[in-house]
């Protein structure tokens, strides 16, 4: 788009220059000179504003990422304190998004736990 924008703006400026230089060839075209100048000024101002807004958006995105990172760090600290106060094995930790320490499930020995294995005994 930048190429298209630049080409269009250059074309408009060349047209304006041609109108100014050759007023005698097409005198009726001179009535468009001032509106064309105003349009070019407006285009340049709007483009500058667009670039400023783009920079502001990028800065806002960076600020948002920094705020999210700080909040995640705080959440880690808060959960560590809660785990320390409530207890690492308490099921109440689930309410805070923390997985409590639970006893490990005992692995079944080979042949144990299935119906066919129980009937063979």
C-alpha positions in Angstrom: 0.0 0.0 0.0 2.9 2.4 0.7 4.0 2.1 -2.9 0.5 2.8 -4.1 0.1 5.7 -1.7 3.5 7.2 -2.7 2.7 6.8 -6.4 -0.7 8.4 -6.1 0.7 11.3 -4.1 3.5 11.8 -6.5 1.0 11.7 -9.4 -1.2 14.3 -7.7 1.8 16.6 -7.0 3.0 16.3 -10.6 -0.5 17.1 -11.9 -0.6 20.2 -9.6 2.8 21.3 -10.9 1.7 20.8 -14.5 -1.5 22.9 -13.9 0.6 25.7 -12.4 3.2 25.7 -15.2 0.8 25.4 -18.2 -2.1 27.6 -17.2 -2.3 28.9 -20.8 -2.9 25.5 -22.3 -5.9 24.7 -20.2 -7.2 27.8 -18.4 -10.4 26.0 -17.2 -8.2 23.5 -15.3 -6.8 26.3 -13.1 -10.1 26.4 -11.1 -9.1 22.9 -9.7 -5.6 24.1 -8.6 -6.7 25.3 -5.1 -8.9 22.3 -4.3 -6.1 20.0 -5.5 -3.6 21.8 -3.3 -6.0 21.5 -0.3 -6.5 17.8 -1.0 -2.7 17.2 -1.1 -2.2 19.1 2.2 -5.1 17.0 3.7 -3.5 13.8 2.5 -0.1 14.7 4.0 -1.7 15.7 7.3 -3.8 12.6 7.5 -0.8 10.4 6.7 1.3 12.1 9.4 -1.6 11.5 11.9 -1.8 7.9 10.8 1.9 7.4 11.4 1.6 9.0 14.9 -1.3 6.7 15.7 0.6 3.7 14.6 3.4 4.6 16.9 1.0 5.2 19.7 -0.6 1.8 19.1 2.8 0.1 19.2 3.7 1.8 22.4 0.3 0.8 23.9 0.9 -2.8 22.9 4.3 -2.7 24.6 2.8 -1.2 27.8 0.1 -3.8 27.8 2.6 -6.7 27.5 4.7 -5.2 30.3 1.6 -4.8 32.5 0.5 -8.4 31.8 4.0 -9.7 32.7 4.0 -7.8 36.0 0.5 -9.1 36.8 1.6 -12.7 36.1 4.6 -12.3 38.4 2.3 -10.9 41.1 -0.1 -13.9 40.7 2.9 -16.2 41.2 3.8 -14.4 44.4 0.2 -14.4 45.7 -0.2 -18.1 45.0 3.0 -18.9 46.8 1.9 -17.0 49.9 -1.5 -18.7 49.8 0.1 -22.1 49.4 2.3 -21.4 52.4 -0.6 -20.2 54.6 -3.3 -22.7 53.6 -1.0 -25.7 53.2 0.4 -27.5 50.2 -2.0 -30.4 50.5 -5.2 -28.5 51.1 -8.0 -29.0 48.6 -8.9 -25.3 49.2 -6.0 -24.4 46.9 -8.1 -25.3 43.9 -10.2 -22.2 44.5 -7.0 -20.1 43.9 -6.0 -22.0 40.7 -3.4 -24.0 42.6 -3.0 -27.8 42.3 -2.6 -29.3 45.8 -0.1 -32.0 46.5 -1.9 -35.3 46.4 -0.6 -38.8 47.2 0.5 -40.6 44.2 -1.7 -43.3 42.9 -0.3 -46.8 43.5 0.5 -48.6 40.2 -1.1 -51.9 39.8 1.2 -54.9 39.7 1.0 -57.0 36.5 -2.1 -59.1 36.5 -3.7 -57.1 39.3 -6.8 -55.1 38.9 -8.4 -56.9 36.0 -11.4 -59.2 36.2 -9.6 -62.1 34.4 -6.6 -61.8 36.8 -8.9 -61.9 39.9 -10.8 -65.0 38.6 -7.5 -66.9 38.0 -6.6 -66.7 41.7 
